[in-house]
Amino acid sequence: MNLLGCLTLLICFSAGSSNRLDGMNRNTYTTEGTSYAGWGTYVVQASLDDEQLQEYGPSFEQLSVEVTPETPSRLHVKILPTEQERWEVPENIVSRTDLNAFVSGEPLKYKVQEPSNDKPYALRVIRAADGQAIFDTTGTRIVFKDQYIELTTKIPADASLYGLGEVTLPSGFALPRDGINITLWARDLSCAIEGANLYGAHPFYLQVNADGTSHGVLLLNSNGMDVTLNQDSLTYRAIGGLLDFYFFMGPTPEQVIRQYQEVIGTPNLPPYWSLGLHQSKWG
């Protein structure tokens, strides 16, 4: 299927009838086993248990979940088809590291709930200080096909979300939680249209909880995707790649952004002589 056809499927799913959502709370993958590589790194193997959305093609039969504590404040989790090559963001754009959190000797600010064999697989990341779940797919489905990937995490109703740019929203910086679909697909528009995706695609969000603690989540995936925000959940739907997550524990918003920039890099500082009058084709 070409890109246009795949995007059409994605749009149809987002706007489809309720019968497409009947299986949202059904498990799709079951944990088979876990292998440990030392220094807190391990790999979970999961097998397909329930085929869903067959109109999008077959799901991958086996998934590998690679869990790597990179720093005391940063966790890296990669979900991908076992022994299958998939498109990833090139390392010359976002470099990967060989860091391991245990080398520093500092306690980890997070825990990952290890799944039990023969039980539904779910990714659950917990803040070590208070046991608060910051990312939790328990009770929701994971769909992983060649050109359709879906994953849902729970979000507290009283939390505030920011990020997932670039899109024009009348709500200001805080993201609405009313079932809105935010499309990450960079394009150039001649004028601002409410709810339209614009020049950049940044699959990162900052979550500020009611108690003031904050964390960030980056899905390092450069394929077109929709992110659906509801009062109690956030759902990713991408048309390719893999689920390559980075979790930043903060706990303040400023610390989250600094931890995020350690992965993607910082903005270039423009030279002094370039500041001043700027011209635009649209005035």
N, C-alpha and C positions, 0 to 999 in steps of 0.2 A: 504493500500500500504506500502511495506517495504521501508527502508531508501534508498536502492540502486535504487529502482524504482522511488522514489521521486527525488533523485539527477539526475536521467536520465531525468526526466521531466524538471528540472531546467536547465540542460545543453541544452536540445532541445529548450527551450524557448529563451535562450540567443543567440543561433545560428540559430534560426528559420527564416522563410521567413517573408517578410514585412507584410503579412496579419495578423500576430499575433499582430502587433503593431497598427492596425487600430483604436483600441479603447483607445489608451493611453491618449487622451485628452477628453475623455467622463467621465462625472460624474458618480460615482457608488453609493455613499451614500448621503442621504439628511438629513439635520438637523431637528430633531423633537422638541427638547426643551432643556432647560438648567436649572439645579438645583444648588443652591448656598449653600455652607456649612460654609461660613464665613471665615474671614481672607484671602480673595482672592482666596480661593479654590472653584472650581465648577466642575460639571460633565455635559458634552454634550451628548445627546442621538441622534444617527443617525440610519436611517433605509436604507436597501438596495433598491436602485432605478433601477439599471441596472446590471443584471448578466452578467459577462464576464468570458472568459477563462473557459468555462464549462467543457472542457476536464480535468481540474484539480480538478473537484468535485464542489459541491455546496458552495456558499459563506455563511457566517453567516448573518442572517437577521438583527440583531441589534448589533450596536457597542456602547460602552461607552468610552468617552474621558475624562480622569481625569486630570485636570490641577491644579498643586500645586506649588506655589512660595515657594521654600525652603530657599533660602537666597537672598539678594539683587542682587547677581551675578549668581544665579543658579535657573533654572526653570526645573521642572519635569513634563513631559506629558506622560501619559500612555494610549494607545489605545488598547482595548481588547473586545472580544465578551461579550455582556451583559449576566450576570449570567451564565457564562461558566468557568470552571476551565481549565487553560492552564499552560504549563510548564514555570516556571520563573527561573532565576538564583537564587540559594538558598541564603538566607540571611546570612548563615555562611560563604559564599564566598565573597559576596558583601553586606555589611550590609545596611539596609535602615534607614532613620532617620525620626523623627517626627518634624523636624525643620519647622518653618514658618517664611517667610521673613519679615512679618510685625511686629514681636516681636522686632526686632532690632531697629525699628524706622527710618531706612535709606530708602531713595527712591529706588525703583526698577530700575534696569538698562535695563529692558525689558518690553514689553507689548505683550499681546496675543490678536489678533483680534477675538472678539467673533462672531460666525456665527449667521446669521439670520434664524429664523424658516422657513421651507419649501424652503430653498435655498441649493444649493450644499455645502456639508461640505468640508472645507479646513482648514488646520492648518497653521497659519501665525504668526510667532514670529518676533517682531520688536525691534530694539535697541531704547531705549527711548531717547537717547541723540540726534539722528539725523533722526529718523524715517526710518532707513534702515532696510529692511527685511533681517533677517539672516536665516530664514527657511520658505519656502513658497510652499505649495502644490496646490495653486490655479490653476484651469484649468487642473489638472492631476487626474488620477484615483487612488483610494485606493482599492486594492483587498485583501480580508481577508478570506481565506479558511482554512480548517483544516491543510493542508500540503503545502500551498502556500500563501505567504504574499508579497504584492508589494506596494511600496510607492515611489513617486518621489518628490524631492524638486528642486526649481530653484537655480542656482548658477551663479553669475556674470562671464562673460567671462574673465574679467581681474583679477579675484581673483586667488590666489595660494592655493592649497590644499596639506596637508601633513597627513600621518598616514595610517590607514587601513592596518596595517601589519598583518601577516608577509609574504611578497612576494618579489621575486627578480625582480627588474625593472632596465633597462639600463638608465632610465631618472634621476637617483639619488634620492634625498629626495623628490623633488616635484613630485606630482602625474600627470601622463599624462591625457589629457582631450580629447582623440581621439576616444571615444567609447569603451575603454578598460574595460574588466570585471575582477575585482579583486575578487578572491574566498577566503572566510574566512572558511577554513576547515583544521585544524591543522594536519600535517603529517610529517614524518621523511624521508628526501631524502638523498641519498648518496653523491650527489654533487649539486651544484647550477645550476638550469635550468632556463633560462630566462622566466619570467612571471609565475613561479610556486609558489604555496602556500607552506609555510614551517611550522615551529614548532608552531607558535603562531597564535592566532586569536584575533584581537583587533578592534572591530567595532567602532572606534573613529576616527574623523578627525578634524584637525585644519585648519581653513580657515583664510588666511591673505588677506585682501582687498587692493585695490589700494591706498586707503587713509591711510593705515597703521593700521586701526582697525582690531582686530582679535576676533574670537570666536571659540568655540569647540562644537561638537555634538557627544554624545555617544548614541548608540543604544544598550541597555543592553539586548542582546539576544544571547544565546550560541548555537543556532542551525546553521547548515550550511547555508551559504548565498553567493550570488553574489552581488557585488556593481558595477554598471555601471557608468562610468564617461564620460560625454559628455561636449561639450564646454559650454553649458548653463544649465546643469542639472546633478543631481545625483540620481540614482535609486537603492533602496534596493529590493532584492528578496530573501526571507528567506523560509525555508521549515518547519517552526514551531514556537512555542512560541507566543510572542506578540510584539507589538511596544512600547517599554519602553524607552523613550527618556529623556536624560538630556542635557540641553543647558547651556553652560558656557560662560559668557559675556566678560571675559577679563577685559579691552580691549587690553592688550598687549599679545603676545604669552606666555611670562613667567607666567602671571597671569592666562591665560587659563589653562596651565598645572597644576598649583597649585590648581586651583578650581577642575580640573578633578581628581587629586590625593586625594582630600578630600572625593570623592565618592568611588574610587577603592582602596585607600591606596597607600602607598609609597613602593618602592623596599626595600627589606631587605639589610642591610649593612653587607657584609661578614666580618668575623673576620680577624684580621690582619694576624694571622698565616696561613690562607688559601690562601693568595695571593702569587704569585710566579709561579712556573712551573705548567702548566696544560697539561694534556694529553687528546687526543681525539682518538676515534677508527679509524678516518680517517686521523690521522696525523696532 
